Amino acid sequence: MTSSSAETDAWSRTSAPGAHEAGVQRQSWRAYFEATALLQDRLDRTLKESAGLHLADYNLLLLLSEAPEGRLRMGELARLMVFSPSRVTYQVKTLEQRGLVERCAAATDRRGAEAVISDAGRHLFRKAAAVHSRQVKDLFLDRLEDGEAETLLRVFSRLGRSLEGGEPATLSD
């Protein structure tokens, strides 16, 4: 796609017509930011309606279901979810009250705490995963053109590695 066709195809929900931010890079950021917010909202609403889970609940159950023995230390869970420790503690407590996870002393050293997915959590996660998978396919994967999935994988893998590595933010004029 050339620069001029990208600008012609530029989409933003919040910009007034003809008032797009200057440059394809800024337009791409705005389109990404707004489209992902819409996508996450749609995914969250559907999970809530179909399984009584928020997207963050689903992500927590996903991480636990993929973890060895269905358990992760609270600090590791917070790191993987990009949550503060207090936020992941609240999230686990909420799911624990519903019987979907348990919080227990760490199996290895007993000083730390772990979240463990329960049988009820596994069952609900499987139900939610079927709905979520179909919706991700319908709303995202099926809308990509040939080669776009590979491009997105390359771009966001590079960005993720950079951000995870703690590269300092650069400020420019």
C-alpha positions as CSV (number, residue, x, y, z in Angstrom):
1,M,0.0,0.0,0.0
2,T,1.5,3.4,-0.9
3,S,1.5,6.3,1.4
4,S,-1.3,8.1,-0.6
5,S,-3.6,5.1,-0.6
6,A,-2.9,4.5,3.1
7,E,-4.0,8.1,3.8
8,T,-7.1,7.7,1.6
9,D,-8.0,4.5,3.5
10,A,-7.2,5.9,6.9
11,W,-9.9,5.4,9.5
12,S,-10.4,6.9,12.9
13,R,-13.5,6.9,15.0
14,T,-12.8,10.2,16.8
15,S,-11.3,12.5,14.1
16,A,-13.5,14.9,12.3
17,P,-13.6,14.2,8.5
18,G,-10.5,15.6,6.9
19,A,-8.9,16.3,10.3
20,H,-6.6,13.2,10.5
21,E,-3.4,13.6,12.3
22,A,-0.5,14.3,10.0
23,G,1.4,11.3,8.7
24,V,0.7,7.7,8.1
25,Q,2.6,6.7,11.3
26,R,0.3,8.8,13.5
27,Q,-2.8,7.6,11.6
28,S,-1.7,4.0,12.0
29,W,-1.4,4.5,15.8
30,R,-4.8,6.1,16.1
31,A,-6.5,3.4,13.9
32,Y,-4.7,0.7,16.0
33,F,-5.6,2.3,19.3
34,E,-9.3,2.8,18.5
35,A,-9.8,-0.5,16.6
36,T,-8.3,-2.5,19.5
37,A,-10.5,-0.7,22.0
38,L,-13.6,-1.5,19.9
39,L,-12.4,-5.2,19.5
40,Q,-11.7,-5.6,23.2
41,D,-15.0,-4.0,24.1
42,R,-16.9,-6.4,21.8
43,L,-14.9,-9.5,23.1
44,D,-15.5,-8.4,26.7
45,R,-19.3,-7.9,26.2
46,T,-19.7,-11.3,24.5
47,L,-17.7,-13.2,27.2
48,K,-19.8,-11.4,29.8
49,E,-23.0,-12.4,28.1
50,S,-22.0,-16.0,27.3
51,A,-19.9,-17.0,30.2
52,G,-20.2,-14.3,32.9
53,L,-16.5,-13.5,32.4
54,H,-14.7,-10.3,31.6
55,L,-11.8,-10.4,29.2
56,A,-9.4,-10.0,32.1
57,D,-11.0,-13.0,33.8
58,Y,-10.7,-15.0,30.6
59,N,-7.0,-14.1,30.3
60,L,-6.3,-15.1,33.9
61,L,-8.0,-18.5,33.4
62,L,-6.2,-18.9,30.1
63,L,-2.8,-18.4,31.7
64,L,-3.7,-20.8,34.6
65,S,-5.1,-23.4,32.2
66,E,-1.8,-23.3,30.2
67,A,0.5,-23.3,33.3
68,P,2.0,-26.6,34.7
69,E,-0.5,-28.1,37.1
70,G,-2.8,-25.1,36.5
71,R,-0.9,-22.9,39.0
72,L,1.1,-19.7,38.8
73,R,2.8,-17.6,41.5
74,M,0.8,-14.4,42.0
75,G,3.8,-12.3,41.0
76,E,4.3,-14.2,37.7
77,L,0.6,-14.0,37.0
78,A,0.7,-10.2,37.5
79,R,3.7,-10.0,35.2
80,L,2.1,-12.1,32.5
81,M,-1.2,-10.1,32.7
82,V,0.7,-6.8,32.9
83,F,-1.2,-6.0,36.1
84,S,0.0,-4.5,39.3
85,P,0.3,-7.1,42.2
86,S,-2.7,-5.5,43.9
87,R,-4.8,-5.7,40.8
88,V,-4.1,-9.4,40.2
89,T,-4.8,-10.1,43.9
90,Y,-8.2,-8.4,43.4
91,Q,-8.8,-10.3,40.2
92,V,-7.9,-13.7,41.8
93,K,-10.1,-12.9,44.9
94,T,-13.1,-12.1,42.6
95,L,-12.6,-15.4,40.7
96,E,-12.0,-17.3,44.0
97,Q,-15.3,-16.1,45.4
98,R,-16.9,-17.7,42.3
99,G,-15.1,-21.0,42.8
100,L,-13.1,-20.6,39.6
101,V,-9.6,-20.4,41.2
102,E,-8.0,-21.0,44.5
103,R,-5.3,-19.1,46.2
104,C,-2.8,-21.2,48.2
105,A,0.7,-21.1,49.6
106,A,3.3,-21.7,46.9
107,A,4.2,-25.4,46.6
108,T,7.9,-24.7,46.4
109,D,8.7,-22.4,49.2
110,R,5.4,-21.6,51.1
111,R,6.4,-18.0,51.5
112,G,4.7,-16.9,48.3
113,A,1.1,-17.4,47.1
114,E,-0.1,-19.2,44.0
115,A,-3.4,-19.0,42.0
116,V,-4.7,-22.4,41.0
117,I,-7.5,-23.0,38.5
118,S,-10.3,-25.2,39.9
119,D,-12.3,-27.8,38.1
120,A,-15.2,-25.3,37.8
121,G,-12.7,-22.8,36.4
122,R,-11.5,-25.3,33.8
123,H,-15.0,-26.1,32.8
124,L,-16.1,-22.5,32.4
125,F,-12.9,-21.6,30.6
126,R,-13.5,-24.3,28.0
127,K,-17.0,-23.0,27.4
128,A,-15.8,-19.4,27.2
129,A,-12.8,-20.4,25.0
130,A,-15.1,-21.9,22.3
131,V,-17.1,-18.7,22.1
132,H,-14.0,-16.5,22.3
133,S,-12.2,-18.4,19.6
134,R,-15.2,-18.2,17.2
135,Q,-15.5,-14.4,17.9
136,V,-11.7,-13.8,17.4
137,K,-11.9,-15.6,14.1
138,D,-15.1,-13.7,13.0
139,L,-14.0,-10.2,14.1
140,F,-10.3,-10.4,13.5
141,L,-8.7,-13.4,11.7
142,D,-11.2,-13.6,8.9
143,R,-10.8,-9.9,8.1
144,L,-7.1,-10.1,7.4
145,E,-5.9,-10.3,3.9
146,D,-3.1,-12.6,2.6
147,G,0.2,-11.8,4.3
148,E,-1.3,-9.5,6.9
149,A,-1.2,-12.0,9.8
150,E,2.5,-12.6,9.2
151,T,3.1,-8.8,9.1
152,L,1.2,-8.3,12.3
153,L,3.0,-11.1,14.0
154,R,6.4,-9.7,12.9
155,V,5.5,-6.1,14.0
156,F,3.9,-7.0,17.4
157,S,6.6,-9.6,18.2
158,R,9.3,-7.0,17.6
159,L,7.3,-4.4,19.6
160,G,6.6,-6.8,22.5
161,R,10.3,-7.9,22.7
162,S,11.3,-4.2,22.8
163,L,8.7,-3.3,25.5
164,E,9.4,-6.4,27.6
165,G,13.1,-5.7,27.5
166,G,12.4,-2.4,29.1
167,E,13.8,-0.2,26.4
168,P,13.5,3.4,27.7
169,A,11.0,5.6,26.1
170,T,12.4,8.3,23.9
171,L,11.1,11.8,23.8
172,S,11.4,13.9,20.7
173,D,10.3,17.4,19.9
